[in-house]
Amino acid sequence: MEENKYLNVSELNNYIKNILDNDTFLNRIYLKGEISNFKSHTRGHLYFTLKDDLARINAVMFQSNTRSLKFVPEDGMKVMVKGRVSAYPTSGSYQIYVETMELDGLGNLYIEYEKLKEKLYKEGLFNKEHKKPIPRFPTKIGIVTADTGAAVRDIMSTIKRRYPLCEAILFPTLVQGGDAAPNIVKQIEVADQFGCDILIVGRGGGSIEDLWAFNEESVARAIYNAKTPIISAVGHEPDFTIADFVADLRAPTPTGAAEMAVPTKLDIENILNQYKIRLNKNIKNLVNTKFIELRNLKNSFVLKNPMSLYEIKEQKLDKLIDELNTNIKITLDNKKHLLEINMNKIKLVSPQNIIMKNNNLLKSLVVDLNNIMDKNLNNTKHHLDYLINTLKLVNPLNILSNGYSLVRINDKVIKDSKELKVNDEINIKFHKGEVIGIVKVVK
């Protein structure tokens, strides 16, 4: 009877490793897949999993090989690797030891996308302060998209259904392929000069390659430089293109862009109702304010006591007359004093020639004094006339010319009938003339 030979686990794993290491096909293998479970070790080694839709394999790339990498690996990147397949005896699993790694086609596009996104972000093209507001009630909307396909039909039909007052103008452009980006830029520039209120720029959904024209730097800068507010409408709802970041407003789909661009009938009715409420409120506030102003005027002290205005003016006039008299006296005293000084000098110097000389000077001074006094008196008289005329204009007694009269007893102005008694003799002053009356009845 043959005796069974039992192996331990490490012997079996080493045997399998030896088989894999001696397989020439597995010693130089080329794989492509998506990175997941990526981990960068502190010693510089990279550990990750390569997977496709059906399977996965562990991978390791040692620090000595990572120096040749031209990018920083991340989860989700599609890569192409070259290496060898061997077993790791400790865990009994097989893995690929990666020697070189390059980005797959879609991965290259992703790297370009991220580089451009970071560049434009640092330049400030995504900043909110550069975003132009979208008009609430546009009259003309420009549409930069392909002239065929679902996108243009959805946009046109949505605008017509929601807001038929608005004119929609198509600026047809290529939206896919190598010539798409310059064509989109040209049509944005043309539409920007067309007097539109809003531009909708976009296309229907597609793969990343199909949408790539909207990730081009030239398109991003054309959107940023446009004076017209732009809504991006690239129909790939889960993902963002560079155009979405630069545009003034991003819509998830072309239909969504049209809905954001125009109001509905209900929106307009709500806005009109708000305006109506605000208008009524403003009118009511204005009427209340004017009513309060009128009430304050009716209750003002001056209107109830017109003589008080006259009393204030009288006091001001008295003050001005006093100041005028004081100034005249000071001026005369100064001139008199000067004259006395000059006369004393003449008395002290008695020779005839000096007397004659100073006599002429004295005459000149007298003339100057008279001129100055006349001038001061004239100026003072003019100022006094001005004050008197001003007082006449504000004199409440002028109201007598309008048919009113002034009632007095012993020069006392009667303001209330309760101040009178029967048989009191009263003086009634009119605009022209006055009469004496006897009080018969007091009410």
Beta strands, then each sheet from edge to edge (+ up, - down):
strand 1: 29-40
strand 2: 46-51
strand 3: 56-61
strand 4: 78-88
strand 5: 93-103
strand 6: 140-145
strand 7: 167-172
strand 8: 198-203
strand 9: 230-234
strand 10: 249-250
strand 11: 406-409
strand 12: 412-413
strand 13: 425-429
strand 14: 434-438
sheet 1: 1+ 2- 3+ 5+ 4- 1+
sheet 2: 7+ 6+ 8+ 9+ 10+
sheet 3: 12+ 11- 13+ 14-
end
